[in-house]
Amino acid sequence: MPGKYRTLYYGLNKYVFSMLPDVLYHNLLGWIMHRRFGIKFSFMNIKNPCTFSEKLQWLKSHGDIRLKTMLADKFDVREFVKNKIGDEHLVELLPLNKNLDLAINSIDDLDWDSLPNQFVLKLTKGSGFNIICGDKSKLDKDDILKQLKGWLKINNYYLSREPQYRGNNKIIAERLLKYNITDYKFFCFDGKPEYVELYIDRLGNHRKVFYDMNWKKAGFTTAGDSMDGESPMPAVFSEMVEIARKLSEGFTFVRVDLYENEGKVYFGEMTFHPAGGYTPITPKEWDYKLGNKINI
């Protein structure tokens, strides 16, 4: 979502929609998302959920919120990942200042000169708050700092009422793996990876495709996207599946995001409610099929 529209969306959520009870709020945002993609919306029964979308809303108020809060933070989750699969799957963090801080919550603590020529700046909570730098000399430092300062004021809870996003945000800098990298988003149910969502060429001819664990195209997509995309199975796919399995153990549902770079698998993030649980799933029957896989 472009910056100015996200700012408007955030303001509506925080200052207007916040007055709504959860059931009406989630249905309003679901309706907005469906309308955005020109897809018919059906009212979600969150009290007695059946579909994938309904159960994701139900899960927002159930489960170990403290654990989810830690795992939904891109900095705090690193210790969990290290203990589960080893730190060799973590993208290297870059010092943000001369004190060698790896995470900060104020731009006053960011020393621009400490950053290398290539890097990725990220907020640790939420989605889409990334600055990918392939050549530092081409960035406007003042614009970047202004953008980061604005981002730090955002409480991502107000974008979708996901309790794990409450609290202060942080800034981290990661080593740039590759400028336009493919990420593999594993949909895991009770510790079992079932489907993987690929975002192909996100910065160019963006396409999306879902595969099952046998690398056969799944019969569904999200956000009304075409299902015509194709991608070769990565050589490290079996390793990815095993990593997703280990990281998703003990969770009714979680999406585990991984990257492949130069034959090595890297961890991206753990997401408990993809797109807030509002993105339309098409064909509609797949909303029920995926919902049947979530045991609540």
C-alpha positions in Angstrom: 0.0 0.0 0.0 1.6 3.4 -1.0 2.7 5.6 1.8 0.0 8.3 1.6 -2.8 5.7 1.5 -1.3 3.7 4.3 -1.2 6.9 6.4 -4.9 7.5 5.7 -5.7 3.9 6.4 -3.8 4.0 9.7 -5.5 7.2 10.8 -8.9 5.7 10.1 -8.1 2.6 12.0 -6.7 4.4 15.0 -9.1 7.3 15.4 -12.3 6.1 13.8 -12.6 2.4 13.4 -11.1 1.9 16.9 -14.6 2.7 18.3 -16.0 -0.5 16.7 -16.3 -3.8 18.6 -14.0 -6.5 17.2 -16.7 -8.3 15.2 -17.7 -5.2 13.3 -14.1 -4.0 13.0 -12.8 -7.2 11.4 -15.8 -7.4 9.1 -15.4 -3.8 8.0 -11.7 -4.3 7.2 -12.5 -7.6 5.4 -15.1 -5.8 3.3 -12.7 -3.0 2.5 -10.0 -5.5 1.4 -12.5 -7.5 -0.8 -13.8 -4.4 -2.4 -10.3 -3.3 -3.2 -9.8 -6.4 -5.3 -13.3 -6.4 -6.7 -14.3 -9.6 -4.9 -17.6 -10.3 -3.2 -17.4 -10.3 0.6 -19.3 -12.6 3.0 -19.8 -11.6 6.6 -17.4 -13.4 8.9 -18.8 -15.5 11.8 -15.9 -15.0 14.3 -17.8 -16.5 17.3 -18.2 -19.8 15.5 -15.5 -19.7 12.8 -15.3 -22.1 9.9 -13.3 -20.4 7.1 -9.6 -19.6 7.2 -10.3 -15.9 7.4 -12.7 -16.4 10.3 -10.3 -18.6 12.2 -7.5 -16.1 11.8 -9.7 -13.4 13.4 -10.6 -15.8 16.2 -6.9 -16.6 16.8 -6.2 -12.9 17.4 -7.7 -13.2 20.8 -6.5 -16.7 21.7 -3.2 -18.4 22.3 0.0 -17.2 24.0 0.1 -13.5 23.1 3.4 -13.0 24.9 5.1 -15.6 22.8 3.5 -14.3 19.6 4.6 -10.8 20.5 8.2 -12.0 20.8 8.1 -14.0 17.6 6.4 -11.3 15.6 9.3 -8.9 16.2 12.0 -9.3 13.6 14.7 -8.7 16.2 13.3 -10.5 19.3 12.5 -13.6 17.2 16.2 -14.2 16.4 17.0 -15.9 19.7 14.1 -18.3 19.1 15.3 -19.1 15.6 18.9 -19.6 16.8 17.7 -22.1 19.3 15.5 -24.0 16.9 17.6 -24.1 13.7 20.9 -22.4 14.3 22.1 -18.8 13.7 23.6 -19.7 10.3 20.0 -19.2 9.0 19.8 -15.6 10.3 20.7 -12.7 8.0 23.6 -10.8 9.5 22.6 -7.6 11.4 24.7 -4.5 10.8 25.7 -2.1 13.6 23.6 1.1 13.6 26.1 3.3 15.4 29.5 3.5 16.9 28.2 1.7 20.0 27.5 -1.3 17.7 23.8 -1.3 18.6 21.9 -3.8 16.5 18.5 -2.5 17.3 17.4 1.1 18.2 14.0 2.7 18.8 15.0 6.3 18.0 16.6 7.8 14.9 18.7 9.9 17.2 20.6 6.6 17.9 21.3 6.0 14.2 24.7 6.9 12.9 24.3 7.1 9.1 28.0 6.9 8.5 28.2 3.6 10.3 26.1 1.9 7.6 27.8 0.3 4.7 27.1 1.0 1.0 24.4 -1.7 0.8 21.9 -2.6 3.5 18.2 -3.1 4.3 16.6 -1.0 7.0 13.5 -2.5 8.6 11.0 -1.9 11.3 10.8 -4.9 13.5 7.0 -5.0 13.7 4.6 -5.0 10.8 4.9 -5.5 7.1 6.2 -3.3 4.3 8.3 -1.1 6.4 11.6 -1.7 4.6 14.2 0.5 2.9 16.4 -1.5 0.5 19.6 0.2 -0.3 21.7 -1.0 -3.2 23.8 2.2 -3.3 24.0 4.4 -0.3 25.2 7.4 -2.4 21.9 7.5 -4.2 19.8 7.8 -1.0 18.7 11.1 0.4 19.7 10.8 4.1 17.3 13.4 5.4 14.3 11.8 3.6 15.2 8.4 4.9 15.5 9.7 8.5 12.2 11.5 8.2 10.6 8.3 6.9 12.0 6.2 9.7 10.9 8.8 12.3 7.4 8.6 11.0 7.4 4.8 10.9 8.5 4.6 14.5 5.3 6.5 15.6 3.1 3.8 14.1 1.6 1.3 16.4 0.9 -1.6 14.1 -1.8 -2.9 16.3 -4.1 -0.3 14.8 -3.7 -1.7 11.3 -5.4 -5.0 12.0 -5.9 -5.4 15.8 -3.2 -8.0 16.1 -2.2 -7.9 19.8 1.3 -9.1 19.1 2.1 -5.8 17.3 1.3 -3.6 20.4 4.3 -1.8 21.9 7.3 0.1 20.7 8.9 -0.6 17.4 12.6 -0.9 16.7 14.9 -0.3 13.7 17.4 -2.9 12.5 19.7 -3.0 9.5 20.4 -6.3 7.7 23.1 -7.2 5.2 21.6 -7.0 1.7 21.4 -10.5 0.3 20.2 -9.7 -3.2 18.3 -6.7 -4.5 15.3 -8.6 -5.9 15.1 -11.9 -4.0 12.4 -14.6 -4.1 10.8 -15.3 -0.7 9.0 -18.5 0.2 6.1 -18.2 2.6 5.2 -21.5 4.2 1.6 -21.9 5.5 2.0 -24.3 8.5 -0.8 -26.0 10.4 0.0 -27.6 13.7 3.7 -27.8 12.8 3.1 -29.2 9.3 4.0 -27.1 6.2 1.2 -27.5 3.7 1.5 -24.8 1.1 4.2 -22.3 0.1 3.4 -18.9 -1.4 6.0 -17.4 -3.7 6.4 -13.7 -4.4 8.3 -13.7 -7.7 10.1 -10.5 -8.9 8.5 -8.3 -6.4 10.3 -5.2 -7.7 9.6 -5.9 -11.4 7.0 -8.1 -13.0 5.5 -9.1 -9.7 3.7 -12.5 -9.7 2.4 -14.8 -7.0 1.9 -18.6 -7.0 1.1 -21.2 -4.4 2.5 -24.7 -4.4 2.0 -27.8 -2.2 4.8 -29.7 -0.7 5.2 -31.8 -3.8 5.7 -28.7 -5.8 2.4 -29.0 -7.5 0.4 -25.8 -8.0 -2.3 -25.3 -5.4 -5.8 -24.6 -6.6 -6.1 -21.2 -4.9 -4.6 -17.8 -4.7 -5.2 -14.6 -2.6 -6.1 -11.0 -3.4 -7.6 -12.1 -6.7 -4.2 -12.7 -8.2 -3.7 -14.9 -11.3 -2.7 -18.5 -10.7 -0.7 -18.6 -13.9 2.7 -17.9 -12.4 5.5 -20.5 -12.6 8.7 -21.0 -10.7 11.3 -23.8 -10.5 11.6 -25.7 -7.3 14.7 -24.5 -5.4 17.4 -27.1 -4.8 17.1 -26.4 -1.1 13.3 -26.9 -1.0 13.5 -30.0 1.3 15.7 -28.1 3.7 13.2 -25.2 3.7 10.3 -27.5 4.5 12.2 -29.0 7.4 13.1 -25.5 8.8 9.5 -24.4 8.4 8.4 -27.6 10.3 10.7 -26.9 13.2 9.8 -23.3 13.5 6.1 -23.9 13.4 6.0 -26.7 16.0 3.3 -26.0 18.6 1.4 -23.4 16.6 -2.1 -23.9 15.4 -1.3 -21.8 12.4 1.7 -19.7 11.4 3.3 -18.6 8.2 7.1 -19.0 8.1 8.9 -16.9 5.6 12.2 -18.0 4.2 14.7 -16.8 1.6 17.2 -18.7 -0.6 20.4 -16.9 -1.5 23.4 -18.5 -3.2 22.2 -22.0 -2.1 21.7 -21.0 1.5 18.4 -20.8 3.4 17.7 -17.7 5.5 14.9 -16.9 7.9 12.6 -14.0 7.2 9.8 -13.7 9.7 6.9 -15.5 11.4 3.4 -14.2 10.6 0.4 -15.4 12.5 -2.3 -13.5 10.6 -1.2 -13.0 7.0 -2.5 -9.6 5.7 -4.5 -9.4 9.0 -6.7 -12.3 7.8 -8.6 -10.0 5.5 -7.2 -10.9 2.1 -9.8 -12.7 -0.1 -9.0 -16.3 -0.9 -10.2 -17.5 -4.3 -11.9 -19.7 -5.3 -14.1 -19.2 -2.2 -14.3 -22.9 -1.4 -10.6 -22.8 -0.5 -11.4 -20.4 2.4 -13.2 -23.4 3.9 -10.6 -26.0 2.9 -7.8 -24.0 4.5 -10.1 -23.2 7.5 -10.6 -27.0 8.0 -6.9 -27.3 8.6 -6.9 -25.0 11.6 -7.9 -26.9 14.7 -9.3 -24.6 17.4 
